[in-house]
């Protein structure tokens, strides 16, 4: 893997948060930002692939959409509950 030096401009608050996160994880800011960019790029690629796949499908029926909505509600409520439990500990 080759490395390239780049200059970026980001808000001071974002840089401060990145520095703190990198320090917590024992990484350089450069390594932390590189990892974050790689993760973001993978997410974007996955979203683009999903969008492309969905373009070939008919829209969901109301029943199918309700099923998806119920699952997403369950997942997000569980995630919020977990965060609240960890925050209270």
Secondary structure as GFF3:
##gff-version 3
##sequence-region A 1 89
A	DSSP	alpha_helix	12	25	.	.	.	ID=ss1
A	DSSP	alpha_helix	29	55	.	.	.	ID=ss2
A	DSSP	alpha_helix	62	88	.	.	.	ID=ss3
###
